[in-house]
Amino acid sequence: MFDFSVITRWVDQLLRGVMPDAAATVVECVIIGLCLLLGYSVIALALIYAERKVCAWFQCRLGPNRVGPLGLLQSVADMVKMLIKEIIEIRHVDRFLFGLAPYIVIVASVGAFACLPFARGLQVLDFNVGIFFLVAVSSIGVVGILLAGWASNNKYSLIGAMRSGAQMISYELSIGLSILTMVVLSGTLQITELVEGQADGWLLFKGHVPAAIAFVIYLVAGTAETNRGPFDLPEADSELTAGYHTEYSGMHFGFFYLAEYLNLFIVAGVATTLFLGGWMPLHVPGWEGFNEVMDYIPSIFWFFGKAGVMIFVIMWFKWTFPRLRIDQLLRLEWKYLLPVNLLNLLLMVIVVVYKLHF
Amino acid sequence: MNNASEYIVNFARGTRSLLVGMRATLRVFFRAKTTERYPENRATLTMFDRFRGELVMLHDEQNYHRCTACGICEMNCPNGTLRVTSEWVVDEAGKKKKSLVEYQYDLGSCLFCQLCVRTCAQQALGFLPTFEHAVFTRGKLIHKLNREGSSLAPKPVAESHTV
């Protein structure tokens, strides 16, 4: 299977050949940053298009089909519109925090995005507590959302932000515990090792019952973490107009919008990495011919394919279920998901200790 | 114990109802889409029968209509959309009869209430399912419904009427 580190190493050697080491490192950092941001925005555009199409299909409509073939240029047109829109200056807001909040949200989401293993050898941040770092950095986003609500000087924004805070902090527990369950099974926190460990079988199959429970919990909590329906009450448009980003306009709003979609991708990407083998191809033990054919598919397609399926499932949730009330939301987390999660962790430990997994 | 079993039953019931909902939406996802792609499908687009697009006077192949110029439609029209111009003519038997000269219809003020069609004793009027009525001046919205050279059908009315 093609290893992307060949390319990165070649670029590295090329740069070190023409300039001193320190300068080469700086240039590499800039290149990586640019690539990340480019990938970030391209994926966000693709996701916005996909969301609109999927939503339309769930409602028996066609969705965007006017701009470009099949409406493919719709989200590009939206982006151009967003970029040229005025950022409205609002009186009586906390200027500094109001301006800062969207950047915190986007930085948190880019930070988490950088941890994802896109393909063999194609990963930016990889160290021994990788998955822990990912969870930590993705929770910084809630600070941005709280700041946005607080600095807006608007009741709706504040209520939305407070709801979002309560929701994210609650569901962070579920996400953390379900990730912990899988870490118990794979025995490592490093993302590359997590993926490498799934060469002989995805963790979802290796860990059977407890892994499946953790997978479902992760999906529910991940949907809540991204503030998407049915957990989109921080921005419940019928009650709060738009929640924490009511007062934002132009590209500041665009940042929240981008981060929301990229968080969806990150949740799907982490689900892929933890449960569905990351960029590992599907191997069925005993079917040698099948396994070889699967190996010919490049690893990047495996990662994006699996993430795409997860994204579809999360969109499916959004367009099926009605929005929860705040008390129902918290009841679901504290009375159902958390106890199930703790028991599941115990079950996984038993499975691992007595070697009941595959 | 009762509480615990209730908790578990609730959990199972909730999960099941969520799955039922997801099955329902997935079915809709793969269903053929109902959206009409209007300007592209102009040639094949058919409106439903009861759609009231514009009022027409029914004429048959011999260019006969059935309007006796009685004026009931004009009196019934809530908006004054119709104007029936008639003249008195003397027929062979020497009887004076009303005859239609011009039947004027203003699409711009029509309610599409169908009162004219319903009350017409001769069933001389009908609605067409056309809908592309946009024009640049109001004058173009005023239609003359009786065709050029048409006349009242002779007593035994021909069965088949075309528009």
Interface residues (C-beta under 8 A of the other chain):
Chain A: V54 W57 F58 Q59 C60 R61 L62 N65 W316 F317 W319 T320 F321 Y336
Chain B: F11 L18 G21 M22 A24 T25 L26 V28 F29 R31 K33 T34 T35 R37
